[in-house]
Amino acid sequence: MNMIIRALFFLFLIYSSAVSASTPADEALIRDAEIEAVLKSYIGPIFEAAKLDPKSLHLYVINSTDVNAFAMGGRSIGITTGLILKANSALQVIGVLAHETAHIADNHIIRGVDAYEKALLQSLLGTLGGVAVGMAGRPDAGMAILLGSQDIAGRGLLQFTRSQEGAADQGAARFLDTLGYSSRGLLEFMEILRKEDLLSEQFLDPYVLTHPLKTERLDFFRTHLGRSPHANAELPPKFEENFKRIQIKIAAFTQSTGKTLSQFKPTDTSLLARYGRAIAYLQASQINESLAEIDSLLKEYPQDAFFWDLKGQILFESGKIQEATKAYEKAVHFYPTIPLLRVNLAHALIESNDSAHLERAYAELLRAKTEEPDNPFTHRLLAIYYGKKEKTGLAALSLAEMALEVGDLPAAKQQATRSLNFFKDDPVNQTRAKDILEEVKRLTPTSIF
């Protein structure tokens, strides 16, 4: 089934048609401020316990019904929405993330998945619509992930050795103990998958293939829990609350509207029910109903940045750009440290077609770029800004930077070369363009360049 991650065009929230069994073509990288913030709040302390800088983390959330998580080079961790939905608690997800962090800390670098990582980023651009593809000069730029989770597992690219898996289990337990967390969650999650693996092959998930659930691994955690002083430790209540929120968000954006609405009856006035209904009504283009639900949440939680973010999306998608801008301003005000929220605001400011808003958009994009320099959509929006200001050279340079981020080397070379025509009296940007060309040359086989 053709999945459209409408979130990435309409401000990075997940949207798709009804989900069927996933295939490589169904998968795509998603960007969502709330989901990433929650997961990073889990990983950050684990990275610190592992003596790693949380700011060095590259987190990839992949829209896939497959249950999987994996560590890659460059301190990158990938996790599927399928795993998040499969887990029964925040503690289970934290356990998985601790295991993947241990692979990174022990330098268990996965070789041969660079193409997968770049394909994730190219799938991001592939959802931005025809305008973005045309600007990049590559009509085929909207590509799906080259290697699906099952395919990678089949090729053995994500399989660690038994000793590495054992070391990662020990590292995970050590990090969790350092934080005063229980490793019970990881054992519970492994037992869930182990039980399904034993019942039928139809339940086999990539996580089982990439992290073989050998009996000795489960025995290690049982033994560890038997002697750990933190075996029964509970997480702060906010962890579980936030986990349930992102679960509902993912489910509501990826399952049918009818399923969400049948799960959350109108008489259910809980936070999660109203959140789920607001998203379901958005999917069904019932804008008034969607706004009514999110407004009821904002009345009760007026400083919740992610509720304001969703309201911004609802208004943006219904063509109420000016109102959307105000909602996004609230989101940034209440959570100013998340670059994605600034990008969302900048996008709305640009789409307002109000020249007075352009400079504000530019300022937001520059700050977002400083805090998260590798977001290709930021470069794309900067290209649009420069285009509106008739700064053709800078627009081309931004497109070159965007293309380089996603590994589209021909487009990066084309746009960087084009930009040089406008920088004859601008040594700073001329150097930036030449640096991109040098990087393209370094990454491209000599026979092709």
CORRA-V791661 format. One record per residue. N is the residue number from 1. RES is the residue in three letters. SS is DSSP state (alpha for helix, beta for strand, coil for the rest). PSI is psi in whole degrees, -180 to 180 (none if undefined). OMEGA is omega in whole degrees, 0 to 359 (none if undefined). Layout:
# CORRA-V791661
[[N;RES;SS;PSI;OMEGA] [N;RES;SS;PSI;OMEGA]]
This chain:
# CORRA-V791661
[[1;MET;coil;139;181] [2;ASN;coil;116;179] [3;MET;coil;137;177] [4;ILE;coil;115;176] [5;ILE;coil;80;185] [6;ARG;alpha;-22;179] [7;ALA;alpha;-38;188] [8;LEU;alpha;-25;174] [9;PHE;coil;-46;179] [10;PHE;coil;64;166] [11;LEU;coil;40;161] [12;PHE;coil;22;174] [13;LEU;coil;152;186] [14;ILE;coil;135;172] [15;TYR;coil;139;175] [16;SER;coil;167;170] [17;SER;coil;177;182] [18;ALA;coil;144;187] [19;VAL;coil;134;169] [20;SER;coil;-175;178] [21;ALA;coil;134;187] [22;SER;coil;151;173] [23;THR;coil;168;179] [24;PRO;alpha;-37;182] [25;ALA;alpha;-21;181] [26;ASP;alpha;-20;190] [27;GLU;coil;148;177] [28;ALA;beta;151;173] [29;LEU;beta;138;176] [30;ILE;beta;151;175] [31;ARG;coil;121;177] [32;ASP;coil;126;186] [33;ALA;alpha;-43;183] [34;GLU;alpha;-47;181] [35;ILE;alpha;-45;180] [36;GLU;alpha;-40;181] [37;ALA;alpha;-43;180] [38;VAL;alpha;-49;181] [39;LEU;alpha;-39;179] [40;LYS;alpha;-29;176] [41;SER;alpha;-25;175] [42;TYR;alpha;-46;187] [43;ILE;alpha;-35;184] [44;GLY;alpha;-55;179] [45;PRO;alpha;-35;179] [46;ILE;alpha;-43;176] [47;PHE;alpha;-43;180] [48;GLU;alpha;-41;178] [49;ALA;alpha;-28;180] [50;ALA;coil;6;182] [51;LYS;coil;37;176] [52;LEU;coil;151;179] [53;ASP;coil;118;179] [54;PRO;alpha;-28;180] [55;LYS;alpha;-16;180] [56;SER;alpha;-6;183] [57;LEU;coil;137;168] [58;HIS;beta;111;183] [59;LEU;beta;128;177] [60;TYR;beta;121;174] [61;VAL;beta;122;188] [62;ILE;beta;126;179] [63;ASN;beta;98;181] [64;SER;coil;141;176] [65;THR;coil;-14;174] [66;ASP;coil;146;176] [67;VAL;coil;110;182] [68;ASN;coil;156;172] [69;ALA;beta;147;183] [70;PHE;beta;155;177] [71;ALA;beta;144;178] [72;MET;beta;175;176] [73;GLY;coil;166;180] [74;GLY;coil;24;180] [75;ARG;coil;48;181] [76;SER;beta;139;175] [77;ILE;beta;130;175] [78;GLY;beta;141;178] [79;ILE;beta;137;181] [80;THR;beta;154;174] [81;THR;alpha;-29;177] [82;GLY;alpha;-40;179] [83;LEU;alpha;-42;180] [84;ILE;alpha;-41;180] [85;LEU;alpha;-30;181] [86;LYS;alpha;-36;184] [87;ALA;coil;148;179] [88;ASN;coil;-8;183] [89;SER;coil;162;175] [90;ALA;alpha;-35;182] [91;LEU;alpha;-35;179] [92;GLN;alpha;-43;179] [93;VAL;alpha;-40;179] [94;ILE;alpha;-39;177] [95;GLY;alpha;-44;178] [96;VAL;alpha;-45;180] [97;LEU;alpha;-34;177] [98;ALA;alpha;-39;178] [99;HIS;alpha;-44;180] [100;GLU;alpha;-37;177] [101;THR;alpha;-38;179] [102;ALA;alpha;-37;176] [103;HIS;alpha;-42;180] [104;ILE;alpha;-46;182] [105;ALA;alpha;-35;181] [106;ASP;coil;6;176] [107;ASN;coil;38;174] [108;HIS;coil;72;187] [109;ILE;coil;131;177] [110;ILE;coil;125;179] [111;ARG;coil;145;170] [112;GLY;coil;12;179] [113;VAL;coil;15;178] [114;ASP;alpha;-39;180] [115;ALA;alpha;-36;178] [116;TYR;alpha;-44;181] [117;GLU;alpha;-43;179] [118;LYS;alpha;-36;179] [119;ALA;alpha;-34;174] [120;LEU;alpha;-47;182] [121;LEU;alpha;-36;179] [122;GLN;alpha;-31;177] [123;SER;alpha;-31;175] [124;LEU;alpha;-50;180] [125;LEU;alpha;-30;181] [126;GLY;alpha;-17;180] [127;THR;coil;5;186] [128;LEU;coil;-4;175] [129;GLY;coil;169;185] [130;GLY;alpha;-31;180] [131;VAL;alpha;-46;181] [132;ALA;alpha;-42;181] [133;VAL;alpha;-42;179] [134;GLY;alpha;-40;179] [135;MET;alpha;-36;182] [136;ALA;alpha;-11;179] [137;GLY;coil;16;182] [138;ARG;coil;98;181] [139;PRO;coil;-16;180] [140;ASP;coil;15;185] [141;ALA;coil;-26;181] [142;GLY;coil;74;185] [143;MET;coil;154;175] [144;ALA;coil;174;179] [145;ILE;coil;134;183] [146;LEU;coil;-37;183] [147;LEU;coil;115;177] [148;GLY;coil;168;183] [149;SER;alpha;-42;180] [150;GLN;alpha;-40;182] [151;ASP;alpha;-42;179] [152;ILE;alpha;-44;180] [153;ALA;alpha;-42;180] [154;GLY;alpha;-34;180] [155;ARG;alpha;-8;179] [156;GLY;coil;9;185] [157;LEU;coil;-26;182] [158;LEU;coil;8;182] [159;GLN;coil;124;176] [160;PHE;coil;166;177] [161;THR;coil;165;179] [162;ARG;alpha;-41;181] [163;SER;alpha;-37;178] [164;GLN;alpha;-40;178] [165;GLU;alpha;-42;178] [166;GLY;alpha;-42;179] [167;ALA;alpha;-39;179] [168;ALA;alpha;-37;175] [169;ASP;alpha;-45;180] [170;GLN;alpha;-41;178] [171;GLY;alpha;-42;179] [172;ALA;alpha;-46;180] [173;ALA;alpha;-40;180] [174;ARG;alpha;-45;180] [175;PHE;alpha;-43;181] [176;LEU;alpha;-40;176] [177;ASP;alpha;-41;179] [178;THR;alpha;-37;182] [179;LEU;alpha;-7;184] [180;GLY;coil;19;178] [181;TYR;coil;156;175] [182;SER;coil;145;174] [183;SER;coil;9;179] [184;ARG;alpha;-35;183] [185;GLY;alpha;-43;180] [186;LEU;alpha;-41;177] [187;LEU;alpha;-44;179] [188;GLU;alpha;-43;182] [189;PHE;alpha;-41;178] [190;MET;alpha;-37;180] [191;GLU;alpha;-37;177] [192;ILE;alpha;-49;182] [193;LEU;alpha;-36;179] [194;ARG;alpha;-42;180] [195;LYS;alpha;-44;180] [196;GLU;alpha;-36;178] [197;ASP;alpha;-40;182] [198;LEU;alpha;-31;182] [199;LEU;alpha;-47;185] [200;SER;coil;145;178] [201;GLU;alpha;-21;182] [202;GLN;alpha;-18;179] [203;PHE;alpha;-2;185] [204;LEU;coil;123;179] [205;ASP;coil;155;180] [206;PRO;alpha;-31;180] [207;TYR;alpha;-34;179] [208;VAL;alpha;-33;180] [209;LEU;alpha;-39;185] [210;THR;alpha;-22;178] [211;HIS;coil;73;185] [212;PRO;coil;127;186] [213;LEU;coil;66;179] [214;LYS;coil;151;181] [215;THR;alpha;-37;182] [216;GLU;alpha;-28;178] [217;ARG;alpha;-45;178] [218;LEU;alpha;-39;179] [219;ASP;alpha;-38;180] [220;PHE;alpha;-47;182] [221;PHE;alpha;-34;176] [222;ARG;alpha;-43;179] [223;THR;alpha;-43;181] [224;HIS;alpha;-43;180] [225;LEU;alpha;-30;180] [226;GLY;alpha;-24;182] [227;ARG;alpha;-6;182] [228;SER;coil;134;177] [229;PRO;coil;-10;183] [230;HIS;coil;16;186] [231;ALA;coil;-38;184] [232;ASN;coil;15;181] [233;ALA;coil;141;179] [234;GLU;coil;149;177] [235;LEU;coil;160;173] [236;PRO;coil;141;183] [237;PRO;alpha;-35;183] [238;LYS;alpha;-32;180] [239;PHE;alpha;-47;182] [240;GLU;alpha;-38;178] [241;GLU;alpha;-46;180] [242;ASN;alpha;-35;179] [243;PHE;alpha;-45;179] [244;LYS;alpha;-35;179] [245;ARG;alpha;-46;182] [246;ILE;alpha;-29;174] [247;GLN;alpha;-48;179] [248;ILE;alpha;-40;182] [249;LYS;alpha;-48;180] [250;ILE;alpha;-48;182] [251;ALA;alpha;-45;183] [252;ALA;alpha;-32;180] [253;PHE;alpha;-16;186] [254;THR;alpha;-10;176] [255;GLN;coil;174;182] [256;SER;coil;151;178] [257;THR;alpha;-42;181] [258;GLY;alpha;-39;180] [259;LYS;alpha;-42;179] [260;THR;alpha;-45;183] [261;LEU;alpha;-30;176] [262;SER;alpha;-27;178] [263;GLN;alpha;-36;183] [264;PHE;coil;91;180] [265;LYS;coil;154;180] [266;PRO;coil;-26;181] [267;THR;coil;-13;179] [268;ASP;coil;110;183] [269;THR;coil;18;178] [270;SER;coil;161;179] [271;LEU;alpha;-49;183] [272;LEU;alpha;-39;180] [273;ALA;alpha;-46;180] [274;ARG;alpha;-37;178] [275;TYR;alpha;-46;179] [276;GLY;alpha;-43;180] [277;ARG;alpha;-39;179] [278;ALA;alpha;-42;180] [279;ILE;alpha;-41;180] [280;ALA;alpha;-44;178] [281;TYR;alpha;-36;176] [282;LEU;alpha;-44;178] [283;GLN;alpha;-37;183] [284;ALA;coil;6;181] [285;SER;coil;28;174] [286;GLN;coil;78;191] [287;ILE;alpha;-43;181] [288;ASN;alpha;-43;179] [289;GLU;alpha;-40;179] [290;SER;alpha;-45;179] [291;LEU;alpha;-36;180] [292;ALA;alpha;-41;180] [293;GLU;alpha;-47;183] [294;ILE;alpha;-33;178] [295;ASP;alpha;-35;177] [296;SER;alpha;-35;177] [297;LEU;alpha;-42;181] [298;LEU;alpha;-29;176] [299;LYS;alpha;-35;181] [300;GLU;alpha;-32;182] [301;TYR;coil;71;188] [302;PRO;coil;-12;181] [303;GLN;coil;17;180] [304;ASP;coil;109;184] [305;ALA;alpha;-35;185] [306;PHE;alpha;-27;172] [307;PHE;alpha;-40;176] [308;TRP;alpha;-36;179] [309;ASP;alpha;-44;178] [310;LEU;alpha;-40;177] [311;LYS;alpha;-40;177] [312;GLY;alpha;-42;179] [313;GLN;alpha;-44;180] [314;ILE;alpha;-47;181] [315;LEU;alpha;-40;180] [316;PHE;alpha;-47;183] [317;GLU;alpha;-21;178] [318;SER;coil;8;175] [319;GLY;coil;7;180] [320;LYS;coil;72;190] [321;ILE;alpha;-42;181] [322;GLN;alpha;-44;178] [323;GLU;alpha;-37;178] [324;ALA;alpha;-40;179] [325;THR;alpha;-43;180] [326;LYS;alpha;-38;178] [327;ALA;alpha;-44;179] [328;TYR;alpha;-33;176] [329;GLU;alpha;-39;177] [330;LYS;alpha;-43;180] [331;ALA;alpha;-46;179] [332;VAL;alpha;-39;181] [333;HIS;alpha;-42;185] [334;PHE;alpha;-14;177] [335;TYR;coil;72;189] [336;PRO;coil;-9;185] [337;THR;coil;5;181] [338;ILE;coil;110;182] [339;PRO;alpha;-36;182] [340;LEU;alpha;-36;179] [341;LEU;alpha;-36;177] [342;ARG;alpha;-38;178] [343;VAL;alpha;-42;177] [344;ASN;alpha;-46;179] [345;LEU;alpha;-45;180] [346;ALA;alpha;-39;179] [347;HIS;alpha;-45;180] [348;ALA;alpha;-41;179] [349;LEU;alpha;-42;179] [350;ILE;alpha;-42;182] [351;GLU;alpha;-14;179] [352;SER;coil;-15;181] [353;ASN;coil;29;177] [354;ASP;coil;114;184] [355;SER;alpha;-27;180] [356;ALA;alpha;-21;181] [357;HIS;alpha;-12;187] [358;LEU;alpha;-45;183] [359;GLU;alpha;-34;176] [360;ARG;alpha;-42;178] [361;ALA;alpha;-43;180] [362;TYR;alpha;-44;180] [363;ALA;alpha;-41;179] [364;GLU;alpha;-40;181] [365;LEU;alpha;-40;179] [366;LEU;alpha;-41;178] [367;ARG;alpha;-42;179] [368;ALA;alpha;-39;179] [369;LYS;alpha;-37;178] [370;THR;alpha;-41;184] [371;GLU;alpha;-28;178] [372;GLU;coil;82;188] [373;PRO;coil;-13;186] [374;ASP;coil;19;177] [375;ASN;coil;111;183] [376;PRO;alpha;-29;181] [377;PHE;alpha;-30;175] [378;THR;alpha;-44;178] [379;HIS;alpha;-38;180] [380;ARG;alpha;-46;180] [381;LEU;alpha;-35;175] [382;LEU;alpha;-38;177] [383;ALA;alpha;-40;178] [384;ILE;alpha;-44;178] [385;TYR;alpha;-50;182] [386;TYR;alpha;-34;177] [387;GLY;alpha;-43;179] [388;LYS;alpha;-30;179] [389;LYS;coil;5;179] [390;GLU;coil;36;174] [391;LYS;coil;77;190] [392;THR;alpha;-40;181] [393;GLY;alpha;-45;179] [394;LEU;alpha;-33;176] [395;ALA;alpha;-45;179] [396;ALA;alpha;-39;180] [397;LEU;alpha;-40;178] [398;SER;alpha;-38;177] [399;LEU;alpha;-35;177] [400;ALA;alpha;-42;179] [401;GLU;alpha;-41;177] [402;MET;alpha;-47;181] [403;ALA;alpha;-39;180] [404;LEU;alpha;-38;180] [405;GLU;alpha;-36;183] [406;VAL;coil;6;177] [407;GLY;coil;18;177] [408;ASP;coil;80;189] [409;LEU;alpha;-42;178] [410;PRO;alpha;-43;179] [411;ALA;alpha;-38;178] [412;ALA;alpha;-43;179] [413;LYS;alpha;-45;182] [414;GLN;alpha;-48;184] [415;GLN;alpha;-37;179] [416;ALA;alpha;-42;178] [417;THR;alpha;-42;179] [418;ARG;alpha;-40;183] [419;SER;alpha;-29;182] [420;LEU;alpha;-25;179] [421;ASN;coil;-19;184] [422;PHE;coil;0;187] [423;PHE;coil;28;183] [424;LYS;coil;-29;178] [425;ASP;coil;24;182] [426;ASP;coil;83;186] [427;PRO;alpha;-32;182] [428;VAL;alpha;-54;181] [429;ASN;alpha;-28;174] [430;GLN;alpha;-41;178] [431;THR;alpha;-41;177] [432;ARG;alpha;-44;180] [433;ALA;alpha;-42;180] [434;LYS;alpha;-35;177] [435;ASP;alpha;-40;177] [436;ILE;alpha;-43;180] [437;LEU;alpha;-38;178] [438;GLU;alpha;-40;179] [439;GLU;alpha;-40;176] [440;VAL;alpha;-44;179] [441;LYS;alpha;-40;180] [442;ARG;alpha;-35;184] [443;LEU;alpha;-12;185] [444;THR;coil;135;175] [445;PRO;coil;140;184] [446;THR;coil;-35;184] [447;SER;coil;-20;182] [448;ILE;coil;-37;187] [449;PHE;coil;none;none]]
